[in-house]
Amino acid sequence: KEASADTYTFTYKGTDIVMKADAAPVLEALGESKSYTEETSCAFDGLDKNYTYTSFVLTTYPDGDMDRVNSIQLLDDTVSTNDGICIGDSKDKVEEVYGADTFNGVNAYIMKEGEAQLTVIITSDKVSSIQYAAQFD
């Protein structure tokens, strides 16, 4: 199933990273990662792969002969969502952008769109974590 345009996308230096998309062209565009790990996938046949870049971690899952984008974890405030939210932003700014109704009542704003989920974790009224993840039925 091909990833669609109406889904949460992370853009880094002009490269759009869409959940469930073929990871090969994305990885080529991003260049060499700072570190790489892999482990046998629990959910799929093959290896889950983790590519750590300066400001984010990209994970992939196997799908036949290709790897697909599974998640993006933002690591610092040098990168942001395409809507301008970054680690360290206020809870108020997150609500302005994504709406109060996306709050899970505990510590996170969770938005689902198309094949992706965007999760923004709040600690002490500030964004402490941002993750994009592929959605599976």
ABEGO torsion letter per residue (X at the ends): XBBBABBBBBBBGGBBBBBGBBAAAAAAAAEBBABBBBBBBAABBEBBBBBBBAABBBBBBBBEABBBBABBBBABAABBBAAGBBBGBBAAAAAAAAEAAABAGAABBBBBBEABBBBBBBBGGBBABBBBBBBBX
